[in-house]
Amino acid sequence: MLLAYFLLWVILKDSKKYFDKIFDHIDVWQIALKRIEFVLRLVSLANRINP
């Protein structure tokens, strides 16, 4: 995964616009994963309280 982003950076390093877009997508995925993790924790907590 990181290797793919590195290769993209090497290919597109002249275009800062594309480089910034890639990092925007990384941020979006990190936020999405944190939200999913939060929901899963709530679900597991609810399952413990009310099995």
N, CA, C and O atoms as a GROMACS GRO file, in nm:
protein
  204
    1MET      N    1   0.084  -0.121   0.000
    1MET     CA    2   0.000   0.000   0.000
    1MET      C    3   0.088   0.126   0.000
    1MET      O    4   0.074   0.212  -0.087
    2LEU      N    5   0.177   0.135   0.098
    2LEU     CA    6   0.267   0.251   0.103
    2LEU      C    7   0.356   0.256  -0.020
    2LEU      O    8   0.387   0.364  -0.072
    3LEU      N    9   0.398   0.138  -0.067
    3LEU     CA   10   0.481   0.133  -0.187
    3LEU      C   11   0.407   0.191  -0.306
    3LEU      O   12   0.465   0.263  -0.388
    4ALA      N   13   0.277   0.159  -0.316
    4ALA     CA   14   0.196   0.212  -0.426
    4ALA      C   15   0.191   0.364  -0.418
    4ALA      O   16   0.204   0.432  -0.520
    5TYR      N   17   0.171   0.419  -0.297
    5TYR     CA   18   0.168   0.565  -0.283
    5TYR      C   19   0.303   0.626  -0.315
    5TYR      O   20   0.311   0.734  -0.374
    6PHE      N   21   0.411   0.558  -0.277
    6PHE     CA   22   0.545   0.608  -0.308
    6PHE      C   23   0.568   0.612  -0.458
    6PHE      O   24   0.622   0.709  -0.511
    7LEU      N   25   0.526   0.505  -0.528
    7LEU     CA   26   0.541   0.502  -0.673
    7LEU      C   27   0.458   0.612  -0.738
    7LEU      O   28   0.504   0.677  -0.831
    8LEU      N   29   0.336   0.632  -0.687
    8LEU     CA   30   0.253   0.742  -0.739
    8LEU      C   31   0.323   0.875  -0.718
    8LEU      O   32   0.321   0.962  -0.806
    9TRP      N   33   0.384   0.893  -0.600
    9TRP     CA   34   0.454   1.018  -0.571
    9TRP      C   35   0.570   1.038  -0.669
    9TRP      O   36   0.590   1.148  -0.720
   10VAL      N   37   0.646   0.931  -0.694
   10VAL     CA   38   0.758   0.941  -0.787
   10VAL      C   39   0.708   0.981  -0.926
   10VAL      O   40   0.769   1.064  -0.994
   11ILE      N   41   0.595   0.919  -0.968
   11ILE     CA   42   0.541   0.950  -1.100
   11ILE      C   43   0.487   1.093  -1.106
   11ILE      O   44   0.504   1.163  -1.206
   12LEU      N   45   0.420   1.135  -0.999
   12LEU     CA   46   0.346   1.261  -1.002
   12LEU      C   47   0.411   1.373  -0.920
   12LEU      O   48   0.346   1.474  -0.892
   13LYS      N   49   0.539   1.356  -0.883
   13LYS     CA   50   0.597   1.454  -0.790
   13LYS      C   51   0.607   1.594  -0.850
   13LYS      O   52   0.624   1.691  -0.777
   14ASP      N   53   0.597   1.605  -0.981
   14ASP     CA   54   0.595   1.737  -1.043
   14ASP      C   55   0.459   1.805  -1.025
   14ASP      O   56   0.449   1.928  -1.034
   15SER      N   57   0.356   1.725  -1.000
   15SER     CA   58   0.221   1.782  -0.986
   15SER      C   59   0.181   1.778  -0.839
   15SER      O   60   0.131   1.676  -0.790
   16LYS      N   61   0.203   1.889  -0.770
   16LYS     CA   62   0.170   1.893  -0.628
   16LYS      C   63   0.021   1.873  -0.604
   16LYS      O   64  -0.020   1.822  -0.500
   17LYS      N   65  -0.061   1.914  -0.701
   17LYS     CA   66  -0.206   1.900  -0.690
   17LYS      C   67  -0.246   1.754  -0.667
   17LYS      O   68  -0.326   1.724  -0.578
   18TYR      N   69  -0.190   1.663  -0.748
   18TYR     CA   70  -0.222   1.521  -0.734
   18TYR      C   71  -0.168   1.467  -0.602
   18TYR      O   72  -0.233   1.387  -0.535
   19PHE      N   73  -0.047   1.512  -0.565
   19PHE     CA   74   0.014   1.468  -0.440
   19PHE      C   75  -0.077   1.503  -0.321
   19PHE      O   76  -0.099   1.421  -0.232
   20ASP      N   77  -0.128   1.627  -0.321
   20ASP     CA   78  -0.218   1.669  -0.214
   20ASP      C   79  -0.346   1.586  -0.214
   20ASP      O   80  -0.398   1.552  -0.108
   21LYS      N   81  -0.398   1.554  -0.333
   21LYS     CA   82  -0.520   1.472  -0.341
   21LYS      C   83  -0.499   1.336  -0.276
   21LYS      O   84  -0.586   1.288  -0.204
   22ILE      N   85  -0.384   1.273  -0.300
   22ILE     CA   86  -0.354   1.143  -0.241
   22ILE      C   87  -0.360   1.154  -0.088
   22ILE      O   88  -0.419   1.069  -0.022
   23PHE      N   89  -0.298   1.258  -0.034
   23PHE     CA   90  -0.297   1.271   0.112
   23PHE      C   91  -0.435   1.304   0.166
   23PHE      O   92  -0.468   1.264   0.278
   24ASP      N   93  -0.516   1.377   0.090
   24ASP     CA   94  -0.655   1.400   0.132
   24ASP      C   95  -0.726   1.266   0.145
   24ASP      O   96  -0.801   1.244   0.240
   25HIS      N   97  -0.705   1.176   0.048
   25HIS     CA   98  -0.770   1.045   0.053
   25HIS      C   99  -0.722   0.965   0.174
   25HIS      O  100  -0.802   0.896   0.237
   26ILE      N  101  -0.594   0.973   0.206
   26ILE     CA  102  -0.542   0.902   0.324
   26ILE      C  103  -0.615   0.953   0.449
   26ILE      O  104  -0.657   0.873   0.532
   27ASP      N  105  -0.629   1.085   0.463
   27ASP     CA  106  -0.697   1.142   0.579
   27ASP      C  107  -0.841   1.093   0.586
   27ASP      O  108  -0.889   1.057   0.693
   28VAL      N  109  -0.909   1.091   0.472
   28VAL     CA  110  -1.048   1.045   0.468
   28VAL      C  111  -1.058   0.900   0.515
   28VAL      O  112  -1.147   0.867   0.593
   29TRP      N  113  -0.967   0.815   0.470
   29TRP     CA  114  -0.970   0.675   0.511
   29TRP      C  115  -0.941   0.660   0.658
   29TRP      O  116  -1.004   0.578   0.725
   30GLN      N  117  -0.847   0.739   0.713
   30GLN     CA  118  -0.816   0.729   0.856
   30GLN      C  119  -0.938   0.768   0.939
   30GLN      O  120  -0.968   0.703   1.039
   31ILE      N  121  -1.008   0.876   0.898
   31ILE     CA  122  -1.128   0.918   0.970
   31ILE      C  123  -1.235   0.810   0.963
   31ILE      O  124  -1.299   0.778   1.063
   32ALA      N  125  -1.254   0.754   0.843
   32ALA     CA  126  -1.355   0.649   0.825
   32ALA      C  127  -1.322   0.528   0.912
   32ALA      O  128  -1.412   0.471   0.976
   33LEU      N  129  -1.195   0.487   0.916
   33LEU     CA  130  -1.157   0.372   0.997
   33LEU      C  131  -1.178   0.398   1.145
   33LEU      O  132  -1.221   0.309   1.218
   34LYS      N  133  -1.150   0.520   1.191
   34LYS     CA  134  -1.174   0.554   1.332
   34LYS      C  135  -1.322   0.547   1.365
   34LYS      O  136  -1.360   0.499   1.472
   35ARG      N  137  -1.408   0.594   1.273
   35ARG     CA  138  -1.552   0.588   1.295
   35ARG      C  139  -1.600   0.444   1.301
   35ARG      O  140  -1.681   0.408   1.387
   36ILE      N  141  -1.550   0.360   1.209
   36ILE     CA  142  -1.589   0.218   1.208
   36ILE      C  143  -1.545   0.152   1.339
   36ILE      O  144  -1.620   0.075   1.398
   37GLU      N  145  -1.423   0.183   1.383
   37GLU     CA  146  -1.372   0.126   1.507
   37GLU      C  147  -1.460   0.168   1.625
   37GLU      O  148  -1.489   0.087   1.713
   38PHE      N  149  -1.501   0.294   1.628
   38PHE     CA  150  -1.586   0.346   1.734
   38PHE      C  151  -1.721   0.272   1.737
   38PHE      O  152  -1.769   0.233   1.843
   39VAL      N  153  -1.781   0.254   1.619
   39VAL     CA  154  -1.909   0.184   1.610
   39VAL      C  155  -1.893   0.039   1.657
   39VAL      O  156  -1.978  -0.012   1.730
   40LEU      N  157  -1.784  -0.027   1.615
   40LEU     CA  158  -1.763  -0.166   1.658
   40LEU      C  159  -1.746  -0.175   1.809
   40LEU      O  160  -1.792  -0.270   1.871
   41ARG      N  161  -1.680  -0.077   1.869
   41ARG     CA  162  -1.666  -0.077   2.016
   41ARG      C  163  -1.801  -0.060   2.083
   41ARG      O  164  -1.830  -0.127   2.182
   42LEU      N  165  -1.883   0.030   2.030
   42LEU     CA  166  -2.017   0.048   2.086
   42LEU      C  167  -2.098  -0.081   2.076
   42LEU      O  168  -2.167  -0.119   2.171
   43VAL      N  169  -2.090  -0.147   1.962
   43VAL     CA  170  -2.164  -0.272   1.942
   43VAL      C  171  -2.116  -0.378   2.039
   43VAL      O  172  -2.198  -0.447   2.100
   44SER      N  173  -1.986  -0.393   2.055
   44SER     CA  174  -1.934  -0.496   2.146
   44SER      C  175  -1.971  -0.463   2.291
   44SER      O  176  -2.000  -0.553   2.370
   45LEU      N  177  -1.970  -0.335   2.325
   45LEU     CA  178  -2.010  -0.294   2.460
   45LEU      C  179  -2.157  -0.324   2.482
   45LEU      O  180  -2.194  -0.375   2.588
   46ALA      N  181  -2.241  -0.293   2.384
   46ALA     CA  182  -2.384  -0.322   2.395
   46ALA      C  183  -2.407  -0.472   2.407
   46ALA      O  184  -2.496  -0.515   2.482
   47ASN      N  185  -2.330  -0.552   2.336
   47ASN     CA  186  -2.345  -0.698   2.344
   47ASN      C  187  -2.307  -0.750   2.482
   47ASN      O  188  -2.366  -0.847   2.530
   48ARG      N  189  -2.209  -0.686   2.545
   48ARG     CA  190  -2.170  -0.729   2.680
   48ARG      C  191  -2.279  -0.693   2.781
   48ARG      O  192  -2.310  -0.772   2.870
   49ILE      N  193  -2.336  -0.575   2.766
   49ILE     CA  194  -2.439  -0.530   2.860
   49ILE      C  195  -2.568  -0.610   2.842
   49ILE      O  196  -2.630  -0.653   2.940
   50ASN      N  197  -2.607  -0.631   2.716
   50ASN     CA  198  -2.734  -0.697   2.686
   50ASN      C  199  -2.711  -0.810   2.585
   50ASN      O  200  -2.735  -0.793   2.465
   51PRO      N  201  -2.664  -0.925   2.634
   51PRO     CA  202  -2.629  -1.033   2.541
   51PRO      C  203  -2.753  -1.099   2.477
   51PRO      O  204  -2.739  -1.191   2.396
   0.00000   0.00000   0.00000
